[in-house]
Amino acid sequence: MANDAVRTQYDKFFGADFMPLIRHEQTQGADSRMAYAAEFAAFQLGQIDKKLGRLIELLEQQHRPA
């Protein structure tokens, strides 16, 4: 499906370290750079949220009475 291909591309793109967008040996305008940085930050925050949620689940499992 096309949607899966796009999602895979975004996951790969945002899963790497942040790198400013450079196309045709030029940086993009300030608006484009800000939008990209915001998308990257939102993606990374989502990843942190998932990991913290999993960590909390594991900690709660350890402290449950048997």
Secondary structure by P-SEA (a helix, b strand, c coil): caaaaaaaaaaaaaaccccccccccccccaaaaaaaaaaaaaaaaaaaaaaaaaaaaaaaaaaccc
